[in-house]
Amino acid sequence: MKKIILFADTGIDDAIAVIYALKNPEVELKAVVAGYGNTDRDRSARNAEYLLELAGQESIPVIAGSTRPLSGEQPEYFPEIHGEEGLGPITPPIPAERFMNRTNFSQLFRIIKENQNELTIVNVGRCTSLAMAWFLSPSVMELVKETYIMGGSFLEPGNVTEVAEANFFGDPIAANFIGQNAPNLTIIPLNVTRKALITPRVVDFIDSVATTPLQQIIKPILDFYYEAYQELEPGIAGTPQHDMAAVMASLGIPELFSYTSKQVKVEYKEGYAEGLSIADFRPGVPECTGAGCVRIATEMDEGIFFVDVLRNLIRND
């Protein structure tokens, strides 16, 4: 079983990643670190706690993370994509104010020390909270076994600018730091996760067999997400599950992803290339080996993805 700490900015695709982690018997979710991104930090933490309550897993801690990027700038949120509260049409019956002034990285560090060399961090939001953890206690963070990040886009357009993906663009300073300093790092980029589609037909099937409160919120939030994506990319067949794909990658599902190894930089200076993820994909350039190398997903098998999604999201035990 994989012990995972999930760093998230709990909007809709993050919520599906949380639901997947809770439903998958191969995952032991140890904590959710909730920061700003798709919505503000307090709503993000509130949404994570709401999902855990629906699952009857209130013992899993929600750790309030960062409120803004390392630059100190005011973050931009995306209510047109994730809804005013971050979960589409759903307003969780928990006050977001409960999470004000509740950043508690000592709890995060305690969990890591109690599970030395056994924990996998999966970061599916901005990299700010993860970078802060490294700044505060690198000796503890070195006890993490491996790190997976959903972020960046290589050799294809971004989704917030011509070149930048949202998680890296939201805090390029933090993304660059993690890309160059976190050991045993794997990046699952936008150009791959765009293929991780769930169609309305699949959503309807999942809803038709849903028996738990956690499963029953999948359709309303993904219907909302699908309508938002039809505005962004008219004609898209479904909603890309960027964040769930990163959780899947951390489980090492055979043949789901193909990888290469490169050094990674993220452009963090203000300008037209801000947030750009950079690696050397020129023909003839060998794969990176040794310290400072990052494993990057390059392809995803959509059939294996589909089977694993159904197997876990319809699970009723």
Salt bridges, closest charged atoms under 4 A:
ASP9 OD2 - ARG126 NH1 3.34
GLU28 OE2 - LYS30 NZ 3.08
ASP40 OD2 - ARG43 NH1 2.44
ASP42 OD1 - ARG41 NE 2.74
GLU49 OE2 - ARG98 NH1 2.55
GLU85 OE1 - ARG43 NE 3.05
GLU85 OE1 - ARG46 NH2 2.73
GLU118 OE1 - LYS3 NZ 2.66
GLU146 OE2 - LYS2 NZ 2.74
ASP204 OD1 - LYS219 NZ 2.69
ASP223 OD2 - LYS219 NZ 2.87
GLU233 OE2 - ARG194 NH1 2.86
ASP280 OD2 - ARG282 NH2 2.62
GLU299 OE1 - LYS195 NZ 2.91
ASP308 OD1 - ARG311 NH1 3.38
